């Protein structure tokens, strides 16, 4: 149910 | 040279128990600030950030920043061999390919050392900005764990909605639907039994229960859990680790198809 988003979409790589 | 002595060794056992099902391998970073970890689960949906501040250790020696790559299930196996009341010391040399865990019984009549091989882990470090949340819910951690477990017998996802009525956890599955509402409640005998809802704006987000249930493995660490929600941001599920730090789980929301 619904599309699972990826955590890396939200946080920048450092 | 790294040498960290933790009198409450049982805390480290609980920390590992709360991480090992979510993350396979991770780098533990040691610096003057403390002993920390940031890791994603294998599908890059959830992220965990652990911090144990240096002041929380009885002895904290870290000559230079060091990253120790460990297999968490192996680390958990080794820590399982420590007693709950044991003092745990973590030791490593600067160029070491192994780490030593030393366990001392409280009355010093038993001392054990376990040496674990380290591994090279290529991990991506994400920058987590400070965020303002639309709603922050503090509630008994056991209550949150019970809700996640109960709802996962009915559905795969949970909708967490915060309104001025309270926080609602909802699911639906083949057999039917379920809604659990917890209201703001501070008229309790003990502060850890309180449910505190701070809301700037109403918010409603959908999450996979499988991950929420995994986060609740941290329940033995703290009586209270903090759930921070904002539209279109990962939820933050935080457990304090005694007075010395925290474990924060971030989970990306699901969106409508």
Interface residues (C-beta under 8 A of the other chain):
Chain A: X1 X2 X3 X4 X5 X6 X7 X8 X9 X10 X11 X12 X13 X14
Chain B: X40 X44 X45 X46 X47 X124 X125 X126 X127 X128 X129 X155 X156 X157 X172 X206 X208 X233 X234 X250 X251 X252 X253 X254 X255 X256 X257
